[in-house]
Amino acid sequence: MSAVGEAMVLILYGTSECHLCEQAQEQVLAAAGRPAIEIDVAEDDGLYQRYGLRIPVLRRQDTGAELDWPFDTGAVIALLGA
């Protein structure tokens, strides 16, 4: 597996103490070779409204493409190639 280019920013929306978010970050690390930037949706009302019931959510900043949980390494690889 190849690492994602430095220009591609991956964001993982979640909350602290979220075991599913930890699992999602493991999938990102396996697929991309580096972790996603973690953003806690509980700290922002707008993000909480948008993502609160969907977390964890992986987002490509450049395209805006999103991947809702549950996802596996293959799904992350597909998102990276999108």
PDB file of N, CA, C and O in Angstrom:
ATOM      1  N   MET A   1       0.834  -1.189   0.000  1.00  0.00           N
ATOM      2  CA  MET A   1       0.000   0.000   0.000  1.00  0.00           C
ATOM      3  C   MET A   1       0.871   1.243   0.000  1.00  0.00           C
ATOM      4  O   MET A   1       1.889   1.298   0.691  1.00  0.00           O
ATOM      5  N   SER A   2       0.482   2.208  -0.753  1.00  0.00           N
ATOM      6  CA  SER A   2       1.264   3.432  -0.813  1.00  0.00           C
ATOM      7  C   SER A   2       0.673   4.495   0.094  1.00  0.00           C
ATOM      8  O   SER A   2      -0.532   4.526   0.344  1.00  0.00           O
ATOM      9  N   ALA A   3       1.534   5.353   0.574  1.00  0.00           N
ATOM     10  CA  ALA A   3       1.084   6.439   1.443  1.00  0.00           C
ATOM     11  C   ALA A   3       0.380   7.501   0.613  1.00  0.00           C
ATOM     12  O   ALA A   3       0.671   7.685  -0.569  1.00  0.00           O
ATOM     13  N   VAL A   4      -0.536   8.182   1.246  1.00  0.00           N
ATOM     14  CA  VAL A   4      -1.273   9.263   0.603  1.00  0.00           C
ATOM     15  C   VAL A   4      -0.354  10.455   0.449  1.00  0.00           C
ATOM     16  O   VAL A   4       0.466  10.727   1.326  1.00  0.00           O
ATOM     17  N   GLY A   5      -0.484  11.174  -0.667  1.00  0.00           N
ATOM     18  CA  GLY A   5       0.309  12.376  -0.873  1.00  0.00           C
ATOM     19  C   GLY A   5       0.087  13.380   0.237  1.00  0.00           C
ATOM     20  O   GLY A   5      -1.005  13.473   0.798  1.00  0.00           O
ATOM     21  N   GLU A   6       1.122  14.125   0.547  1.00  0.00           N
ATOM     22  CA  GLU A   6       1.052  15.099   1.629  1.00  0.00           C
ATOM     23  C   GLU A   6      -0.020  16.157   1.394  1.00  0.00           C
ATOM     24  O   GLU A   6      -0.541  16.722   2.355  1.00  0.00           O
ATOM     25  N   ALA A   7      -0.359  16.435   0.142  1.00  0.00           N
ATOM     26  CA  ALA A   7      -1.338  17.469  -0.153  1.00  0.00           C
ATOM     27  C   ALA A   7      -2.761  17.028   0.198  1.00  0.00           C
ATOM     28  O   ALA A   7      -3.628  17.871   0.429  1.00  0.00           O
ATOM     29  N   MET A   8      -3.006  15.715   0.240  1.00  0.00           N
ATOM     30  CA  MET A   8      -4.346  15.230   0.547  1.00  0.00           C
ATOM     31  C   MET A   8      -4.568  15.256   2.057  1.00  0.00           C
ATOM     32  O   MET A   8      -3.895  14.552   2.810  1.00  0.00           O
ATOM     33  N   VAL A   9      -5.513  16.072   2.478  1.00  0.00           N
ATOM     34  CA  VAL A   9      -5.831  16.180   3.899  1.00  0.00           C
ATOM     35  C   VAL A   9      -7.039  15.311   4.195  1.00  0.00           C
ATOM     36  O   VAL A   9      -8.086  15.444   3.562  1.00  0.00           O
ATOM     37  N   LEU A  10      -6.883  14.418   5.168  1.00  0.00           N
ATOM     38  CA  LEU A  10      -7.965  13.552   5.605  1.00  0.00           C
ATOM     39  C   LEU A  10      -8.399  13.991   6.996  1.00  0.00           C
ATOM     40  O   LEU A  10      -7.568  14.200   7.879  1.00  0.00           O
ATOM     41  N   ILE A  11      -9.697  14.127   7.182  1.00  0.00           N
ATOM     42  CA  ILE A  11     -10.248  14.566   8.459  1.00  0.00           C
ATOM     43  C   ILE A  11     -11.163  13.474   8.974  1.00  0.00           C
ATOM     44  O   ILE A  11     -12.000  12.951   8.238  1.00  0.00           O
ATOM     45  N   LEU A  12     -11.001  13.132  10.245  1.00  0.00           N
ATOM     46  CA  LEU A  12     -11.866  12.155  10.885  1.00  0.00           C
ATOM     47  C   LEU A  12     -12.695  12.877  11.935  1.00  0.00           C
ATOM     48  O   LEU A  12     -12.176  13.324  12.958  1.00  0.00           O
ATOM     49  N   TYR A  13     -13.995  12.983  11.666  1.00  0.00           N
ATOM     50  CA  TYR A  13     -14.919  13.609  12.608  1.00  0.00           C
ATOM     51  C   TYR A  13     -15.375  12.555  13.603  1.00  0.00           C
ATOM     52  O   TYR A  13     -15.789  11.461  13.220  1.00  0.00           O
ATOM     53  N   GLY A  14     -15.296  12.896  14.885  1.00  0.00           N
ATOM     54  CA  GLY A  14     -15.702  11.966  15.929  1.00  0.00           C
ATOM     55  C   GLY A  14     -15.829  12.693  17.249  1.00  0.00           C
ATOM     56  O   GLY A  14     -16.034  13.906  17.290  1.00  0.00           O
ATOM     57  N   THR A  15     -15.705  11.935  18.331  1.00  0.00           N
ATOM     58  CA  THR A  15     -15.700  12.497  19.675  1.00  0.00           C
ATOM     59  C   THR A  15     -14.633  11.799  20.488  1.00  0.00           C
ATOM     60  O   THR A  15     -14.169  10.720  20.118  1.00  0.00           O
ATOM     61  N   SER A  16     -14.242  12.408  21.593  1.00  0.00           N
ATOM     62  CA  SER A  16     -13.269  11.770  22.473  1.00  0.00           C
ATOM     63  C   SER A  16     -13.922  10.551  23.115  1.00  0.00           C
ATOM     64  O   SER A  16     -15.138  10.505  23.296  1.00  0.00           O
ATOM     65  N   GLU A  17     -13.111   9.585  23.450  1.00  0.00           N
ATOM     66  CA  GLU A  17     -13.586   8.357  24.101  1.00  0.00           C
ATOM     67  C   GLU A  17     -14.506   7.523  23.200  1.00  0.00           C
ATOM     68  O   GLU A  17     -15.318   6.743  23.698  1.00  0.00           O
ATOM     69  N   CYS A  18     -14.385   7.680  21.907  1.00  0.00           N
ATOM     70  CA  CYS A  18     -15.213   6.946  20.938  1.00  0.00           C
ATOM     71  C   CYS A  18     -14.406   5.756  20.412  1.00  0.00           C
ATOM     72  O   CYS A  18     -13.463   5.929  19.640  1.00  0.00           O
ATOM     73  N   HIS A  19     -14.787   4.541  20.841  1.00  0.00           N
ATOM     74  CA  HIS A  19     -14.027   3.371  20.402  1.00  0.00           C
ATOM     75  C   HIS A  19     -14.172   3.111  18.907  1.00  0.00           C
ATOM     76  O   HIS A  19     -13.251   2.583  18.283  1.00  0.00           O
ATOM     77  N   LEU A  20     -15.303   3.470  18.327  1.00  0.00           N
ATOM     78  CA  LEU A  20     -15.465   3.317  16.880  1.00  0.00           C
ATOM     79  C   LEU A  20     -14.543   4.271  16.134  1.00  0.00           C
ATOM     80  O   LEU A  20     -14.030   3.936  15.066  1.00  0.00           O
ATOM     81  N   CYS A  21     -14.330   5.464  16.696  1.00  0.00           N
ATOM     82  CA  CYS A  21     -13.426   6.439  16.084  1.00  0.00           C
ATOM     83  C   CYS A  21     -11.989   5.916  16.103  1.00  0.00           C
ATOM     84  O   CYS A  21     -11.231   6.134  15.157  1.00  0.00           O
ATOM     85  N   GLU A  22     -11.623   5.231  17.173  1.00  0.00           N
ATOM     86  CA  GLU A  22     -10.291   4.625  17.254  1.00  0.00           C
ATOM     87  C   GLU A  22     -10.144   3.548  16.175  1.00  0.00           C
ATOM     88  O   GLU A  22      -9.107   3.463  15.518  1.00  0.00           O
ATOM     89  N   GLN A  23     -11.175   2.733  15.996  1.00  0.00           N
ATOM     90  CA  GLN A  23     -11.143   1.704  14.955  1.00  0.00           C
ATOM     91  C   GLN A  23     -11.063   2.337  13.565  1.00  0.00           C
ATOM     92  O   GLN A  23     -10.344   1.849  12.693  1.00  0.00           O
ATOM     93  N   ALA A  24     -11.802   3.417  13.370  1.00  0.00           N
ATOM     94  CA  ALA A  24     -11.773   4.106  12.080  1.00  0.00           C
ATOM     95  C   ALA A  24     -10.374   4.652  11.800  1.00  0.00           C
ATOM     96  O   ALA A  24      -9.878   4.547  10.679  1.00  0.00           O
ATOM     97  N   GLN A  25      -9.748   5.229  12.805  1.00  0.00           N
ATOM     98  CA  GLN A  25      -8.402   5.780  12.628  1.00  0.00           C
ATOM     99  C   GLN A  25      -7.414   4.668  12.268  1.00  0.00           C
ATOM    100  O   GLN A  25      -6.495   4.893  11.481  1.00  0.00           O
ATOM    101  N   GLU A  26      -7.594   3.470  12.835  1.00  0.00           N
ATOM    102  CA  GLU A  26      -6.750   2.326  12.482  1.00  0.00           C
ATOM    103  C   GLU A  26      -6.903   1.968  11.011  1.00  0.00           C
ATOM    104  O   GLU A  26      -5.917   1.646  10.348  1.00  0.00           O
ATOM    105  N   GLN A  27      -8.137   2.021  10.486  1.00  0.00           N
ATOM    106  CA  GLN A  27      -8.383   1.732   9.072  1.00  0.00           C
ATOM    107  C   GLN A  27      -7.716   2.784   8.182  1.00  0.00           C
ATOM    108  O   GLN A  27      -7.147   2.457   7.141  1.00  0.00           O
ATOM    109  N   VAL A  28      -7.793   4.044   8.601  1.00  0.00           N
ATOM    110  CA  VAL A  28      -7.159   5.130   7.844  1.00  0.00           C
ATOM    111  C   VAL A  28      -5.645   4.936   7.821  1.00  0.00           C
ATOM    112  O   VAL A  28      -5.016   5.054   6.769  1.00  0.00           O
ATOM    113  N   LEU A  29      -5.072   4.643   8.962  1.00  0.00           N
ATOM    114  CA  LEU A  29      -3.624   4.453   9.051  1.00  0.00           C
ATOM    115  C   LEU A  29      -3.167   3.291   8.170  1.00  0.00           C
ATOM    116  O   LEU A  29      -2.139   3.378   7.499  1.00  0.00           O
ATOM    117  N   ALA A  30      -3.937   2.208   8.179  1.00  0.00           N
ATOM    118  CA  ALA A  30      -3.587   1.048   7.350  1.00  0.00           C
ATOM    119  C   ALA A  30      -3.671   1.371   5.865  1.00  0.00           C
ATOM    120  O   ALA A  30      -2.838   0.913   5.083  1.00  0.00           O
ATOM    121  N   ALA A  31      -4.665   2.152   5.471  1.00  0.00           N
ATOM    122  CA  ALA A  31      -4.880   2.451   4.054  1.00  0.00           C
ATOM    123  C   ALA A  31      -4.024   3.600   3.551  1.00  0.00           C
ATOM    124  O   ALA A  31      -3.524   3.560   2.426  1.00  0.00           O
ATOM    125  N   ALA A  32      -3.852   4.622   4.375  1.00  0.00           N
ATOM    126  CA  ALA A  32      -3.195   5.852   3.928  1.00  0.00           C
ATOM    127  C   ALA A  32      -1.741   5.958   4.371  1.00  0.00           C
ATOM    128  O   ALA A  32      -0.985   6.767   3.832  1.00  0.00           O
ATOM    129  N   GLY A  33      -1.349   5.155   5.339  1.00  0.00           N
ATOM    130  CA  GLY A  33       0.025   5.225   5.817  1.00  0.00           C
ATOM    131  C   GLY A  33       0.267   6.341   6.823  1.00  0.00           C
ATOM    132  O   GLY A  33       1.395   6.545   7.272  1.00  0.00           O
ATOM    133  N   ARG A  34      -0.775   7.049   7.171  1.00  0.00           N
ATOM    134  CA  ARG A  34      -0.693   8.109   8.188  1.00  0.00           C
ATOM    135  C   ARG A  34      -2.100   8.354   8.723  1.00  0.00           C
ATOM    136  O   ARG A  34      -3.082   8.077   8.034  1.00  0.00           O
ATOM    137  N   PRO A  35      -2.203   8.865   9.928  1.00  0.00           N
ATOM    138  CA  PRO A  35      -3.534   9.094  10.495  1.00  0.00           C
ATOM    139  C   PRO A  35      -4.216  10.317   9.899  1.00  0.00           C
ATOM    140  O   PRO A  35      -3.576  11.199   9.325  1.00  0.00           O
ATOM    141  N   ALA A  36      -5.522  10.340  10.053  1.00  0.00           N
ATOM    142  CA  ALA A  36      -6.311  11.513   9.664  1.00  0.00           C
ATOM    143  C   ALA A  36      -6.251  12.538  10.792  1.00  0.00           C
ATOM    144  O   ALA A  36      -5.984  12.191  11.942  1.00  0.00           O
ATOM    145  N   ILE A  37      -6.498  13.784  10.458  1.00  0.00           N
ATOM    146  CA  ILE A  37      -6.642  14.838  11.461  1.00  0.00           C
ATOM    147  C   ILE A  37      -7.960  14.585  12.178  1.00  0.00           C
ATOM    148  O   ILE A  37      -8.999  14.442  11.532  1.00  0.00           O
ATOM    149  N   GLU A  38      -7.929  14.529  13.502  1.00  0.00           N
ATOM    150  CA  GLU A  38      -9.145  14.269  14.266  1.00  0.00           C
ATOM    151  C   GLU A  38      -9.799  15.573  14.703  1.00  0.00           C
ATOM    152  O   GLU A  38      -9.140  16.468  15.232  1.00  0.00           O
ATOM    153  N   ILE A  39     -11.100  15.665  14.474  1.00  0.00           N
ATOM    154  CA  ILE A  39     -11.880  16.821  14.906  1.00  0.00           C
ATOM    155  C   ILE A  39     -13.024  16.314  15.769  1.00  0.00           C
ATOM    156  O   ILE A  39     -13.800  15.454  15.352  1.00  0.00           O
ATOM    157  N   ASP A  40     -13.120  16.863  16.983  1.00  0.00           N
ATOM    158  CA  ASP A  40     -14.159  16.483  17.934  1.00  0.00           C
ATOM    159  C   ASP A  40     -15.408  17.310  17.649  1.00  0.00           C
ATOM    160  O   ASP A  40     -15.411  18.526  17.839  1.00  0.00           O
ATOM    161  N   VAL A  41     -16.459  16.652  17.197  1.00  0.00           N
ATOM    162  CA  VAL A  41     -17.680  17.365  16.823  1.00  0.00           C
ATOM    163  C   VAL A  41     -18.421  17.928  18.032  1.00  0.00           C
ATOM    164  O   VAL A  41     -19.259  18.817  17.885  1.00  0.00           O
ATOM    165  N   ALA A  42     -18.120  17.420  19.224  1.00  0.00           N
ATOM    166  CA  ALA A  42     -18.785  17.898  20.437  1.00  0.00           C
ATOM    167  C   ALA A  42     -18.372  19.327  20.783  1.00  0.00           C
ATOM    168  O   ALA A  42     -19.032  19.991  21.583  1.00  0.00           O
ATOM    169  N   GLU A  43     -17.282  19.798  20.182  1.00  0.00           N
ATOM    170  CA  GLU A  43     -16.775  21.138  20.473  1.00  0.00           C
ATOM    171  C   GLU A  43     -17.350  22.212  19.554  1.00  0.00           C
ATOM    172  O   GLU A  43     -17.016  23.388  19.700  1.00  0.00           O
ATOM    173  N   ASP A  44     -18.203  21.829  18.615  1.00  0.00           N
ATOM    174  CA  ASP A  44     -18.761  22.783  17.651  1.00  0.00           C
ATOM    175  C   ASP A  44     -20.207  22.394  17.364  1.00  0.00           C
ATOM    176  O   ASP A  44     -20.467  21.302  16.859  1.00  0.00           O
ATOM    177  N   ASP A  45     -21.145  23.276  17.679  1.00  0.00           N
ATOM    178  CA  ASP A  45     -22.565  22.960  17.497  1.00  0.00           C
ATOM    179  C   ASP A  45     -22.909  22.605  16.052  1.00  0.00           C
ATOM    180  O   ASP A  45     -23.682  21.679  15.807  1.00  0.00           O
ATOM    181  N   GLY A  46     -22.338  23.337  15.098  1.00  0.00           N
ATOM    182  CA  GLY A  46     -22.613  23.064  13.691  1.00  0.00           C
ATOM    183  C   GLY A  46     -22.127  21.693  13.268  1.00  0.00           C
ATOM    184  O   GLY A  46     -22.841  20.960  12.584  1.00  0.00           O
ATOM    185  N   LEU A  47     -20.902  21.339  13.676  1.00  0.00           N
ATOM    186  CA  LEU A  47     -20.367  20.022  13.351  1.00  0.00           C
ATOM    187  C   LEU A  47     -21.149  18.925  14.057  1.00  0.00           C
ATOM    188  O   LEU A  47     -21.373  17.852  13.496  1.00  0.00           O
ATOM    189  N   TYR A  48     -21.563  19.198  15.290  1.00  0.00           N
ATOM    190  CA  TYR A  48     -22.350  18.200  16.029  1.00  0.00           C
ATOM    191  C   TYR A  48     -23.678  17.947  15.323  1.00  0.00           C
ATOM    192  O   TYR A  48     -24.109  16.800  15.210  1.00  0.00           O
ATOM    193  N   GLN A  49     -24.326  19.000  14.853  1.00  0.00           N
ATOM    194  CA  GLN A  49     -25.587  18.847  14.134  1.00  0.00           C
ATOM    195  C   GLN A  49     -25.385  18.042  12.849  1.00  0.00           C
ATOM    196  O   GLN A  49     -26.220  17.212  12.491  1.00  0.00           O
ATOM    197  N   ARG A  50     -24.283  18.291  12.169  1.00  0.00           N
ATOM    198  CA  ARG A  50     -24.031  17.631  10.880  1.00  0.00           C
ATOM    199  C   ARG A  50     -23.566  16.184  11.042  1.00  0.00           C
ATOM    200  O   ARG A  50     -23.998  15.303  10.299  1.00  0.00           O
ATOM    201  N   TYR A  51     -22.675  15.941  12.025  1.00  0.00           N
ATOM    202  CA  TYR A  51     -22.026  14.632  12.128  1.00  0.00           C
ATOM    203  C   TYR A  51     -22.375  13.831  13.374  1.00  0.00           C
ATOM    204  O   TYR A  51     -22.024  12.653  13.453  1.00  0.00           O
ATOM    205  N   GLY A  52     -23.052  14.425  14.349  1.00  0.00           N
ATOM    206  CA  GLY A  52     -23.256  13.793  15.647  1.00  0.00           C
ATOM    207  C   GLY A  52     -23.809  12.381  15.610  1.00  0.00           C
ATOM    208  O   GLY A  52     -23.373  11.529  16.384  1.00  0.00           O
ATOM    209  N   LEU A  53     -24.754  12.119  14.730  1.00  0.00           N
ATOM    210  CA  LEU A  53     -25.353  10.790  14.642  1.00  0.00           C
ATOM    211  C   LEU A  53     -24.644   9.877  13.643  1.00  0.00           C
ATOM    212  O   LEU A  53     -24.978   8.697  13.537  1.00  0.00           O
ATOM    213  N   ARG A  54     -23.674  10.412  12.916  1.00  0.00           N
ATOM    214  CA  ARG A  54     -23.007   9.648  11.844  1.00  0.00           C
ATOM    215  C   ARG A  54     -21.597   9.208  12.199  1.00  0.00           C
ATOM    216  O   ARG A  54     -21.021   8.392  11.480  1.00  0.00           O
ATOM    217  N   ILE A  55     -21.019   9.717  13.279  1.00  0.00           N
ATOM    218  CA  ILE A  55     -19.598   9.497  13.555  1.00  0.00           C
ATOM    219  C   ILE A  55     -19.282   8.024  13.796  1.00  0.00           C
ATOM    220  O   ILE A  55     -20.117   7.255  14.271  1.00  0.00           O
ATOM    221  N   PRO A  56     -18.051   7.660  13.453  1.00  0.00           N
ATOM    222  CA  PRO A  56     -17.023   8.460  12.814  1.00  0.00           C
ATOM    223  C   PRO A  56     -17.267   8.647  11.318  1.00  0.00           C
ATOM    224  O   PRO A  56     -17.814   7.776  10.642  1.00  0.00           O
ATOM    225  N   VAL A  57     -16.848   9.799  10.829  1.00  0.00           N
ATOM    226  CA  VAL A  57     -16.952  10.131   9.410  1.00  0.00           C
ATOM    227  C   VAL A  57     -15.580  10.573   8.920  1.00  0.00           C
ATOM    228  O   VAL A  57     -14.962  11.466   9.500  1.00  0.00           O
ATOM    229  N   LEU A  58     -15.112   9.943   7.849  1.00  0.00           N
ATOM    230  CA  LEU A  58     -13.842  10.318   7.232  1.00  0.00           C
ATOM    231  C   LEU A  58     -14.146  11.209   6.037  1.00  0.00           C
ATOM    232  O   LEU A  58     -15.014  10.894   5.223  1.00  0.00           O
ATOM    233  N   ARG A  59     -13.425  12.327   5.936  1.00  0.00           N
ATOM    234  CA  ARG A  59     -13.665  13.304   4.859  1.00  0.00           C
ATOM    235  C   ARG A  59     -12.356  13.670   4.173  1.00  0.00           C
ATOM    236  O   ARG A  59     -11.344  13.932   4.823  1.00  0.00           O
ATOM    237  N   ARG A  60     -12.402  13.681   2.850  1.00  0.00           N
ATOM    238  CA  ARG A  60     -11.290  14.240   2.064  1.00  0.00           C
ATOM    239  C   ARG A  60     -11.535  15.727   1.957  1.00  0.00           C
ATOM    240  O   ARG A  60     -12.577  16.153   1.459  1.00  0.00           O
ATOM    241  N   GLN A  61     -10.588  16.519   2.419  1.00  0.00           N
ATOM    242  CA  GLN A  61     -10.785  17.967   2.387  1.00  0.00           C
ATOM    243  C   GLN A  61     -10.800  18.505   0.963  1.00  0.00           C
ATOM    244  O   GLN A  61     -11.535  19.449   0.669  1.00  0.00           O
ATOM    245  N   ASP A  62     -10.006  17.924   0.081  1.00  0.00           N
ATOM    246  CA  ASP A  62      -9.906  18.463  -1.277  1.00  0.00           C
ATOM    247  C   ASP A  62     -11.169  18.260  -2.110  1.00  0.00           C
ATOM    248  O   ASP A  62     -11.539  19.139  -2.889  1.00  0.00           O
ATOM    249  N   THR A  63     -11.829  17.125  -1.960  1.00  0.00           N
ATOM    250  CA  THR A  63     -13.012  16.844  -2.768  1.00  0.00           C
ATOM    251  C   THR A  63     -14.318  16.945  -1.979  1.00  0.00           C
ATOM    252  O   THR A  63     -15.394  17.069  -2.564  1.00  0.00           O
ATOM    253  N   GLY A  64     -14.221  16.890  -0.664  1.00  0.00           N
ATOM    254  CA  GLY A  64     -15.414  16.899   0.175  1.00  0.00           C
ATOM    255  C   GLY A  64     -16.086  15.538   0.273  1.00  0.00           C
ATOM    256  O   GLY A  64     -17.121  15.405   0.927  1.00  0.00           O
ATOM    257  N   ALA A  65     -15.508  14.521  -0.371  1.00  0.00           N
ATOM    258  CA  ALA A  65     -16.073  13.173  -0.310  1.00  0.00           C
ATOM    259  C   ALA A  65     -16.012  12.665   1.128  1.00  0.00           C
ATOM    260  O   ALA A  65     -15.011  12.852   1.820  1.00  0.00           O
ATOM    261  N   GLU A  66     -17.094  12.019   1.569  1.00  0.00           N
ATOM    262  CA  GLU A  66     -17.180  11.529   2.930  1.00  0.00           C
ATOM    263  C   GLU A  66     -17.487  10.038   2.956  1.00  0.00           C
ATOM    264  O   GLU A  66     -18.132   9.494   2.060  1.00  0.00           O
ATOM    265  N   LEU A  67     -17.003   9.402   4.013  1.00  0.00           N
ATOM    266  CA  LEU A  67     -17.213   7.979   4.222  1.00  0.00           C
ATOM    267  C   LEU A  67     -17.726   7.801   5.640  1.00  0.00           C
ATOM    268  O   LEU A  67     -17.021   8.089   6.607  1.00  0.00           O
ATOM    269  N   ASP A  68     -18.975   7.321   5.759  1.00  0.00           N
ATOM    270  CA  ASP A  68     -19.579   7.092   7.074  1.00  0.00           C
ATOM    271  C   ASP A  68     -19.201   5.707   7.591  1.00  0.00           C
ATOM    272  O   ASP A  68     -19.004   4.777   6.810  1.00  0.00           O
ATOM    273  N   TRP A  69     -19.104   5.582   8.891  1.00  0.00           N
ATOM    274  CA  TRP A  69     -18.863   4.302   9.544  1.00  0.00           C
ATOM    275  C   TRP A  69     -20.096   3.431   9.394  1.00  0.00           C
ATOM    276  O   TRP A  69     -21.205   3.963   9.449  1.00  0.00           O
ATOM    277  N   PRO A  70     -19.970   2.133   9.208  1.00  0.00           N
ATOM    278  CA  PRO A  70     -18.733   1.365   9.259  1.00  0.00           C
ATOM    279  C   PRO A  70     -18.030   1.333   7.901  1.00  0.00           C
ATOM    280  O   PRO A  70     -18.669   1.268   6.851  1.00  0.00           O
ATOM    281  N   PHE A  71     -16.696   1.379   7.954  1.00  0.00           N
ATOM    282  CA  PHE A  71     -15.892   1.217   6.746  1.00  0.00           C
ATOM    283  C   PHE A  71     -14.658   0.410   7.074  1.00  0.00           C
ATOM    284  O   PHE A  71     -14.237   0.313   8.227  1.00  0.00           O
ATOM    285  N   ASP A  72     -14.086  -0.169   6.023  1.00  0.00           N
ATOM    286  CA  ASP A  72     -12.877  -0.964   6.192  1.00  0.00           C
ATOM    287  C   ASP A  72     -11.755  -0.346   5.366  1.00  0.00           C
ATOM    288  O   ASP A  72     -11.934   0.681   4.713  1.00  0.00           O
ATOM    289  N   THR A  73     -10.605  -0.990   5.411  1.00  0.00           N
ATOM    290  CA  THR A  73      -9.442  -0.456   4.702  1.00  0.00           C
ATOM    291  C   THR A  73      -9.722  -0.315   3.208  1.00  0.00           C
ATOM    292  O   THR A  73      -9.303   0.666   2.593  1.00  0.00           O
ATOM    293  N   GLY A  74     -10.423  -1.280   2.619  1.00  0.00           N
ATOM    294  CA  GLY A  74     -10.756  -1.208   1.200  1.00  0.00           C
ATOM    295  C   GLY A  74     -11.598   0.014   0.856  1.00  0.00           C
ATOM    296  O   GLY A  74     -11.385   0.656  -0.172  1.00  0.00           O
ATOM    297  N   ALA A  75     -12.552   0.329   1.722  1.00  0.00           N
ATOM    298  CA  ALA A  75     -13.395   1.506   1.490  1.00  0.00           C
ATOM    299  C   ALA A  75     -12.574   2.794   1.595  1.00  0.00           C
ATOM    300  O   ALA A  75     -12.804   3.745   0.848  1.00  0.00           O
ATOM    301  N   VAL A  76     -11.624   2.818   2.517  1.00  0.00           N
ATOM    302  CA  VAL A  76     -10.762   4.004   2.644  1.00  0.00           C
ATOM    303  C   VAL A  76      -9.892   4.135   1.401  1.00  0.00           C
ATOM    304  O   VAL A  76      -9.714   5.240   0.888  1.00  0.00           O
ATOM    305  N   ILE A  77      -9.353   3.038   0.916  1.00  0.00           N
ATOM    306  CA  ILE A  77      -8.538   3.073  -0.302  1.00  0.00           C
ATOM    307  C   ILE A  77      -9.370   3.596  -1.469  1.00  0.00           C
ATOM    308  O   ILE A  77      -8.886   4.400  -2.265  1.00  0.00           O
ATOM    309  N   ALA A  78     -10.611   3.147  -1.573  1.00  0.00           N
ATOM    310  CA  ALA A  78     -11.494   3.635  -2.648  1.00  0.00           C
ATOM    311  C   ALA A  78     -11.736   5.130  -2.508  1.00  0.00           C
ATOM    312  O   ALA A  78     -11.740   5.848  -3.509  1.00  0.00           O
ATOM    313  N   LEU A  79     -11.939   5.614  -1.286  1.00  0.00           N
ATOM    314  CA  LEU A  79     -12.126   7.055  -1.059  1.00  0.00           C
ATOM    315  C   LEU A  79     -10.880   7.826  -1.480  1.00  0.00           C
ATOM    316  O   LEU A  79     -10.983   8.905  -2.064  1.00  0.00           O
ATOM    317  N   LEU A  80      -9.718   7.284  -1.190  1.00  0.00           N
ATOM    318  CA  LEU A  80      -8.467   7.971  -1.536  1.00  0.00           C
ATOM    319  C   LEU A  80      -8.290   8.064  -3.048  1.00  0.00           C
ATOM    320  O   LEU A  80      -7.696   9.019  -3.549  1.00  0.00           O
ATOM    321  N   GLY A  81      -8.800   7.082  -3.767  1.00  0.00           N
ATOM    322  CA  GLY A  81      -8.674   7.083  -5.216  1.00  0.00           C
ATOM    323  C   GLY A  81      -9.767   7.851  -5.929  1.00  0.00           C
ATOM    324  O   GLY A  81      -9.711   8.047  -7.143  1.00  0.00           O
ATOM    325  N   ALA A  82     -10.760   8.286  -5.171  1.00  0.00           N
ATOM    326  CA  ALA A  82     -11.913   8.982  -5.775  1.00  0.00           C
ATOM    327  C   ALA A  82     -11.535  10.349  -6.284  1.00  0.00           C
ATOM    328  O   ALA A  82     -12.383  11.064  -6.819  1.00  0.00           O
TER     329      ALA A  82
END
